[in-house]
Amino acid sequence: MAAAGEEASGGRDKYRSFMYGEGEKDTVWRLGSPPNYDVVNKLFEEERTKEWPEGSLEEKVQRLLKTWEMELVHKVRPEDQKSVHSQKFCSSTNGMRFLNRKDLMAIGSYNAFLQTKLPPEHRIYDPDKETLESGMATFLTAFPRGFAIEVLDVYSGPPRIVFKFRHWGHMEGPFMEHPPHGERVDEEMKVEKAEFFYERGNFLASFLSAPAAAATDAASGSGCPVMGGN
């Protein structure tokens, strides 16, 4: 996720593909131009635990993951996405219904990944009441430096790739009515065939306070998700 308030710039992002060049001349960008990831790239470089050699399988998987997130958030039209299969792609979170590219982009990544069967009165964040725009605004406000993504391990290579990754940011802005606590928040997910499984409640609860246990987990780098897909 690119941080709030960043300006678009020309050139080439170090960690993402399909942002610049002739192939993107007709791409419709949500903010009118390609996003600038300088701030979140700096966060990634300062706090990553692995530095993969360029061209290694781990580096390629990490680039694909970062590119997919960028396209999902910033490209308006599904047909402009180049990191996923144009016909076969679908994703599911915590056993909820599968969403194709068009469905996912219509409701936004935050609302898709935070789907829940909890009764409305128990929801810290209710994706059924949020739009793509309000969801983006909520999390960009809470995490002004954005969310960084790091691949930790790759367990199997193509055609089926299974890997472990972490997704983190620092809550330096308010989350809805809750004040910022400044601590690092790590997403916990498990992805297999683009099916996401993670503890939604723990992830959202970490916005409300910064308990000692959460700080310990963040320091140890535990609770990292695993992703697999074809």
Secondary structure, 3 states (H helix, E strand, C coil): CCCCCCCCCCCCCCCCCCCCCHHHCCCCECCCCCCCCHHHHHHHHHHCCCCCCCCCHHHHHHHHHHHHHHHHHHECCHHHCCCCCCCCCEEEECCCCCEEHHHHHHHCHHHHHCCCCCCHHHCCCCCCCCCHHHHHHHHHHHCCCCCEEEEEEEEECCCCEEEEEEEEEECCCCECCECCCCCEEEECCEEECCEEECCHHHHHHCCCCCCHHHHHHHHHCCCCCEEEEC
